[in-house]
Amino acid sequence: MAHSLVFLLATTLPVFLGDRWQVAREGSREGGRGTDRARATRTPHTSTHGTVRPAMAPEAAAAALKPMKATSDGVFQGEDPLEAALPLAIVQICIVVVLTRVLAFFLRPLRQPRVIAEIIGGIMLGPSAIGRNSAFINTVFPKQSLTVLDTLANIGLLFFLFLVGLELDLRAIRRTGAGALAIAVAGISLPFVLGIGTSVVLQNTVNRGVPTGPFLVFMGVALSITAFPVLARILAELKLLTTDLGRMAMSAAAVNDVAAWILLALAIALSGSGSPFVSLWVLLSGVGFVLSSFFFIRPLLSWMARRSPEGEPVKELYICTTLTIVLAAGFITDTIGIHALFGAFIVGIIVPKEGPFAGVLLEKVEDLISGLFLPLYFVSSGLKTNVLTIKGGDSWGLLVLVVATACIGKIGGTVLASLIVRVPLREAVTLGVLMNTKGLVELIVLNIGKDRHVLNDETFAILVLMALINTFITTPLVMAIYKPARRAPPYKNRAVQRPNPDDELRMMVCFHSTRNIPTMINLMESSRGTRRRGITVYAMHLVELSERSSAINMVHKARRNGMPFWNRRRNGDGDQLVVAFETYQQLSHVSIRAMTAISDLHTIHEDVVTSAHQKRAALIVLPFHKLHQMDGHMESLGDEYQHINQRVLHHAPCSVGILVDRGLGGAAQVAASDVSYNIVVLFFGGRDDREALSYATRMVEHPGIALHVIRFVPESGGGGANDKAAADDAFLAEFRGKVAGGNDSIWYEERTSRGKADVVEAIKAMGPTNLFLVGQGSPCAPLMEPSAECPELGPVGSYLAMPDFSTVASVLVMKQYDPTAEHYELVEEVADTAVDIDTPGPRRG
């Protein structure tokens, strides 16, 4: 009842107060007009965007204020297309997108987030650089086009704030530990207090004549904000998102984000009028809107989310209804006097995060808004940013003061709180640097302050540069301060072939999409051996960190990383990957741990190698970079995916298998009782072939698998001629004596080969086969043209992967770990390093 009462008072009291309410409103309007007139008197030829324009005659001024036509009649009719709103807007968008993407390309080696390029691009197009050319600014960004530009930019910003709200999970914030909560509170409080102190200095120097209260609050908010989406991307770039440090940073940033928006709403309310009476009702109306959203709009959104189950498309009606609610909420909060962005942000927060509903909304909105409309906001902000207004040593000294205050407040507060909750000093400092990240939300605060005449041109430019500098230095500082020790103790079982074959087998199975799942699960089922031997599988989802990677997805995956399925919170997220592996685990004796690697494709192999070492894996299974099509041909995913496999082979701390997937067991998961595979091992000799046969030996323990081993013996002879041949003979003798003897599901034969033709003929003569197992380094002559060979598959594997050979037989190419070979280790092995190794417990439920 309390919330209803507050909303009732906020919406009805203005009606009952009548004349007094109207007088207060008129007084605030007159005060604002008076302030505008005073500013117009002081700066008669300065536009709202900070661009100095020459004085115009009344006729010229009237022509400049004439509304633009929507479209042009064309150059053949004698019209300039850039004098019409639509073609001019197209040119503006193209210039902005091209410039920001080029800057992002050059900043990418520095691992800078794209927001840095967008801020710099906006400043470059403004009066600080290119915008100083009057011909350019009057042609591309004429004054009469700025209303259209600002409208498009704010529409994009409205939906972007809706996405930011989608990326905040209130349940996760409520579950935030005491440590992260303390860090968030300290990270807000100290910079806010220092920001108030700095605002006193600025108000007495460069920002004279503005209301003190709103300016203090705006400065405190500007210095205490942490950019949640930008922080998630930086953590992912630095491979810290799935670490304890990354999870604590994201939890603290989420709390910080919510607190910052509450403070911003307070600042907007205070800056709207000189009357405390009006500010009070703005705040009460805002509180009423928030409560009404939670108790009236949220049930409707939850109803639509429940009617959008996993596996079925979300109805277009639900998407349109939600986006309409976003616009309506923006209209209501703008009418109240807070800001339209606040309404969109609240709707994003209350959208249910369970199920596919939020994800579909994200996909529908993100590309268009982030790619086209949002960059316009950076131009709109850049046109207001005139770095040249920072003149003289005093002004540049104030910039240094503001940057230092922001860093000291944010980093200092975070470090103090971190040390209190017993975070090591180096990690505490790193956490402070990460929490000092700024971004688009910072620009939003500053632009609202400038539009409300709380910040003048010089103060605005100083604070924009502060945000740019603090975000730019985050990545290099973190890389210099915090180098996560890739240190782990050495371990013995790094291959499937081992002295004691009854030891537990630890596998890391990697996949790129749901298409890889059925074959990978069927391979796990075939590999599980007996209860006595046991198997633990780490299923790693390789997720590319792209420009459209959302913080909500990255954080959601990171939060679950490495957790056993039975310990996960059942939130109905409907993740197909989780459902598939969880179902298989419940029906088998295989312990599965889900993991996620979120990284750039150029460096994602480091995640695979490091995780394999930390989990003491004996085998890494990677999907081949080509996918099997319905017509039998193989379609490549791209050279980047092939390079991932090659880099893992180069750095792996254990054996590696590359799986050419042609639907092992069909397109769906096969039950244990239905497994019926014919497996063929082509044995030419060498440690890789011995590894392949060792793996097949484990697979044949499954009652539904038949194994056929063919040893190719060169006609010239090779038995006992060298150490490798002797090792092969000894291994095969043991296999035939202990495994093949008395086992009707195993066939062994030897064939003499005179050359390539005999090998190809023997392989083609094989009966129906589900899976070929071969070694990567088989001492066999190339069976195909070198130009068509995939070096990571070796000579035999490359031939078997050809679509002309087979359209149904999958291929697993094995490369055994060789401790004597030259390795480029990504993990430093230290004998006395203590690490926490996941040891699966008994399955529950």
C-alpha angles and dihedrals in degrees: 000000000000094000092048090052093051092050092046091052093045094052102036105036093073088058094050094043090058112163096022091055091048092049091051091050093047091047091053091048093049090048090052092047090049090052090049091049090050091052091047089053093050096045108023096169103037118106124218088256094061094250114137110227128181120255114269132213117247091257092050091046091052091050091049091053093049109114116252123245114251095230137014128242089224138258092279089064089055096255128132108233090212089065090067122079100231101050090041091052090050091052091047093050093047093050092048095046094046094046095047093045092050091050091047089053092055093044094048095087087058089054092237120161117248092248088073091059091046094051092047091046091052092049091048092055091049132076091286094074131345092014090067087077102090093201091056096044094046092047103041101024106025117174095249091057095054094084091057090044093050092046093053091044093051093047088054090045091049092058092040090059087050087056091048088055089050089056093058117081111197091198090057089049090051089051091051110129123244091254095056091043092053091048091050093049093048091045090056101037103051098046089044091055092044089047090057089052091049091048089061089058093047093047091055093049121025105001103054124157100032128120109275100216099053092042092054092050094045091051092048092050093045092054097042101049122112116197104232099193094043091048091052091054094047091050091050092049090052092044091240099114094094095043126095089251092054094047091050091048092051093047092050091045092053091054089045092052094054092046091049092054091050090052091046091054088052091050092050092049091050093047096050098077143002088235116092088202093064092043090054093054092045089055093045091049090049091052089048091052092051093049092045090051092054095046102036111020098037094060089054092050091046090051091053091046092052090051090054103073125183114275095029126090116255110248116255088228091062093050093048091046092052094048090048089052088053091054093044091050090051090051092050095050091045089052090049089053101246102101135278090246091063092061093050091049092052092050090051091053095051096048106109111253094205121099129006096303097092092041093053091049088051093052093046095051108027104070098048095041099042095039103044117006103037096057087060088066090059089053090048089051093043092054087059094047113088109174089185089072087073097086131166133011093286094059094046088047088055089053090054089047093052093047091047092047092051092048096043093046097046099037094038095049092046094047093049093050092044093053090050090056089047101254111157114259097247093049090045092055091046090051090051092052091049092050089054090069115126130191146147094331088060090054090049091055092048094047092049088051091051094046089051090050093243092119125044125211096271096045090046092052091048093052094045090053089047091056091046094049095045093050093044094054095047098084098044092044093051091047090051098044104035120044106168105226108245089201126137138158118264117255134200111221102070096143140042090242105074140149093256108040091185092072118111114274115227114199131183110205115193127197138173102205144358089274090074094051105084094051093044092051092047089051090051091050090051091048101047095096118186130332088251093061101037132190136223120198127198107200108204120193110208107214120185115229100226134165090265095050106126124222090225092060095042094049093043092053093043092052091058096042114137095354119139112246095240092057095053123110109251100232099151093244089156094216105175092209092054093046093050096050094039092052092050093048092053091052098045143044093248120116110217129191118191119221135175129208112198110186148115112288090241092062105024090100087071090062091051095048096043093047092047090054093046092050093045092236120186095196136028115199115201128185117243113252092241124075125216113244129206092254091055097255124122120239118204120230089206141282091276091069091049089051090053090059093045093050092048090051088051097050105025118133091208143021119311132209125193113204120210099202118214095157106287102208093359133284094309139054113278122220117241092248091053098052110122114157134161109213124191126196116199105204119195098153139264136091094290092056090047088053091051092051092046090055091047089051089059093046094052090064085078108094093225097058129090119195127206116188120194119188115198112210118193113240089235089062128241108188111132093348092124143358094272093053090046090052090050092050093049092047094048092046090055091046093051093045102045105024112023096038111100094357111121092194093065126076122185127188139161125218130190114229125199093187147308096321093058092050093049092046092050093049093048090049092061116115124235107324130185099188136017118203116200139159121250095222098044111158091238130128114252109277095201142027112301091231091062095044123108105217093208089062098048126220098302097039092050090055094047090050092058113111089223090063101052141341098196109037116091119211130215114194113199129203115186121219110255113201091193095055124094110268132187097214119207091187123060111222114220118179097213097045112124114214134171108244118197108244110184115232128208116303116254129206 
